[in-house]
Amino acid sequence: MSHNYKELDQLKDRLDSLRANQSPKVAEAFDIEYTYESNKIEGNTLTLQETALVIEKGLTISGKSLNEHLEATNHKFAIDFIKQVAINHEPINERTLLDIHKLILQGIDNINAGKYRDVQVLISGSRHIPPQPLLVKDEMAKMFEWYEEAKNTLHPVQLASELHERLVTIHPFIDGNGRTARLLMNLVLLQNGFPIAILKGDSVDRLKYYDVLEKAQVDGDKQPFIDFISENVKDTMIRIIKALE
């Protein structure tokens, strides 16, 4: 286990000692920020403030598409769902994953919500070519087999990062792969007592994210991606600790 996990574990201990007096407002603010950033990575144009208005007040933002509103509310439902799964210590399996995906695409693409793709996809700007549709189900089964073994040996942050990377590499859905992979990663983090990691959607961070992802997919080098997620978990924990102190 590398040294950076030790630092993460120490931050987690600090966070645990502060969490008793955490106001729901802090959690709510982070959930909205996570929704905003995760959707922004995928090209949603709602600002942080607009995202908050849509989620908290149920307002519509003039000039923004229905889908952009749905992406905000759906994502918040999906966060609530993974929190429930974590609280109930439910197993993380294919059913959980498809439920997350269904929440992400409900009302946006009901035909494909909660279903694996049956067409070949290409990821724009990436050299990685996802597996043929016929192979998706087997690849997903292998991924969950890997998870069942790895969850007992890997540090939770490494486990969550790798599951995220494996899922986007298989790219099992026609749409919503990134958001679903980040939610699945965050479900693993939550189940292990870590907070949700918020990957940023601005152009610099987004580029870095895609860059380390492609290194894992094309060159088979997962470490930069795992380090990128670890840094992110660390930053998020430091911010929550500051907010609570």
N, C-alpha and C positions, 0 to 999 in steps of 0.2 A: 504493500500500500504506500503510495507516494506521499511526500510531505505535505502537499497542498490539501489532502483530505484531513490531515490532522488539524490544520487551521480551520477548515470548514466545520469539523466536529466541535472545535472549541467555540466557534461562533454560534453553532446550534445550541450548545449548552447555555450560552449567555442568553440566547433568544428564549429558550425554554423557561429560564428563571424570570424573564420579563413578561412572558405571555399571559400570566395569570391576570394582569391588570390591563390587558389589551382592549381598547374600545372597538366595537364593531366598525366604527367609522374608518379606522386605519385600514382594516382588512378590505372594506368596501372600496376605498380609494385605490388600493393596490390592484384589486380585481378589475376596476375600470381601466386603469393604466395598462394592465396586461391585455385586456380586450382590445384597447386602442392600438397598442404596439403590434400585437399578433395579426390583427386585420390590416394594419398599415403595411406590414411585410408583404402581404398579398395584394396591395394596391388600393385598399379602401381609403377614401379621401376625407372621411370624417375627422375633425380635429379631436383632441382630448376632451375639450369642453363640450363639443357636440355629442361625443360618445356618452359623456356623463348625462347630458340632458335626455338623450334617447333612452338610456338604461334606467336612470333614477326617476325621471319625471314623465317618461312615456311621450315625450314631445317629438314632433317630426321637424326635420331641418329642411327649409325650402331649398330647392335646387339640387338636393341629393336624392339618389335613386332609392327605390323601395328595397332593392337588394342590399344596399349599404346599411340601411336601418336594420334589416333582418340579420345581417352579419353581426351587428353589435348586440342585439337582443339574444340571438341564438348563442353567441359565444358566452354571454353571461349565464344562460341556462346550462351550458356545458360545464362552466366552472362550478356552478352549484351542484351539478351532477357528480363531478369527480370528487368534490369535497365530501359528499354523502357516501360515495363508495369508500373513500379513505376512512371516514369516521366509523363506518360499519365493518371495516376490515374485510370487505368482499374481495374475492379473488380477481386478479387482473387477467382477463382472457379475451377470446375473440368476441364473445357477447358484449363485454364492456366496451371494447373498441368500436364495434358496430353501433352501439348505443350512442357513443360520443359523436361519431360521424353523422348519425341520423339527426342529432340535435343541431349540428353545425349547418347542415344543408336543408333543414326543414323549411318549406315555403319558398326555397330558392331553387331547388332541384329535387322534388319529391321522388321522382323515378329512381334516381341514383343514391338518395340518402340512405345510409346504412347498408349499402351493397357494394361488393367488389366490382371493379370495372370488367367489362367483357370486350374491350377494345385495346389496341396497342396505343400507348401514349409516348410522346416525346416531351422532354422538359426543355423549354426554351432557354437557350444560353448555357446549357450543360452538356458535357461530353458523355455523361452517363445515360445509358439506354436501359430503362426499366424492363423487367421480364415480360415475356408474352402473356396475354391474358389467361391462357390455359394453365400457366404455371403459378398464377397468383395465389390460388388457394393452398397449394402445397408449400409455397414459400412462406406464407403466413403461418401455417401450421408449424413449420420449422422454427420460425421466429419465436412463437410462444413456447415451443419445447426448449429453445435456447434460454428464454426468460426464466422458465421453471427451474432450470439448473443454475443459472447465473445468479438468481436472487439470493441464494444462500452463501455465495462466495464473494461477489463483487461489492465494493462500496456503493451505497445507494446512488450517489451522484454519477459514478461511472455506469452503473446499471441503467439509470434513467437516460443518460446521454446516448449509450449504445442502442437502447431500444428505439429512441427517437431516430437515430441514424439508420438503423435497420429498416424501420418502417418507411421512411421517405425514399430509401433506396429501392424497396420493392414497389413503392408508389401504387398501392393497391386500389386507389379510388380514382375516379375520373376527375374529381375536383375536391379540394379541402384536405389534401394530404398534409400540407405544412401545419395548418391549424390543429388537425387531429393528432399529428405526431408530437406537437408541443404540449397538447393537453394530456396525451398518454405519458409523456415524460414527466409532466407536473403531477400527474396522479401517483406515479412511482415516488416522486420526491415527497409528496404529502403523506403517503402511506408510511414513509420512513421518518416523519417528523421534520422534514425540511420545508421551507416555504416555497411557493410557486416561483419559478425563475422567469424573469421578464426579459425576453430577447427584444432588442430595440429595432424599430422599423425604419430608422433614418438611413440615408443612402450609404454612409460609411459602414455602419454596423451590419446592414443587410448584405453588403458586398463581402464583408469578412465572414459572415455566416455561410453564404453560398460557397465561398472560397474553401473554408475548412471542410465543408460538407463534401465538396467535389474531391478534395484530397482523399477523404475516406472512401468515396464511391469509386473513383477512377484509379487511384494509386494504392488503395488498400491501407492507407495510413490513418488510423482512427484517432491517434493521440491529439493532433491539433484540435479536432472537433471536441473531444472530451475536455481538453484544457479550456476551450472557449466557453463551454457550458459551465465548467467549474468556476471560472472567473465570474461568470454571470450570476451564479448561485451566491457566490461570495458577496458581490456588489449588492444584490438584492437583500441579503441578510444584514449587511452593514446599514443599509438604508432603513430597514425595518427597526433595527436596534436603535438607531438615531431617533426615529419617529416615536418609539416607545419610551425612550429615556427623556 
